[in-house]
Amino acid sequence: MSYKARAFSCFLIVRNPDQPNGYKRYNDLSINDQGGEVTVTTKHKEPLKINVWILNFVPRVPGVRPTLMM
């Protein structure tokens, strides 16, 4: 079964001791439900580049729904 990809947005939380609360939240990362990749450059003193991949996993077992995996 195939269907048209639907766009959605998500967020990523990264631990960062340089921030007053100890973490940094990156909002409104755009990706689609067919799979894809998002790259975030952090705001650490030495910036990190984080790649997040979303995979649309469709199992071959009857009765098991497709799921998004990170």
Secondary structure, DSSP 8 states (H G I E B T S, - for coil): ------EEEEEEEEE-TTSTTSEEEEEEEEEETTEEEEEEE--SSS--EEEEEEEEE--SSTT---EEE-
